[in-house]
Amino acid sequence: MADDIQNEEAQSNEGFPEIDTFLSAVGDRIQKVREFRGMTRREFGEALGLKGNSAGTGVYAIETSGNATRLDTIYKSAKVLGVTPGFLLDGGELKIEKSSNF
């Protein structure tokens, strides 16, 4: 089933190779902010509502393979990380919300 989803995503990106680069950059920004916040992949995944092994592996997929294609995942990630969705999408101005960690 996961292979079917990946095949569908690969087909939907045909003719638009820059999408893979864009999604990879989004995942990279998510990872950098998560690490800055001192969160493990599992902690971040659980904060996103992922359960069990999916908490760590789901975040790994988002961060490394550009599987952050769903806008709701990007918005949830921004909320959990205390940044704007726009920053995760385009790397624009970084506005970090104050948290109890600092």
Secondary structure, DSSP 8 states (H G I E B T S, - for coil): -HHHHHHHHHHHTTT-THHHHHHHHHHHHHHHHHHHTT--HHHHHHHTT--THHHHHHHHHHHHH-----HHHHHHHHHHHTS-HHHHHH---------TT-
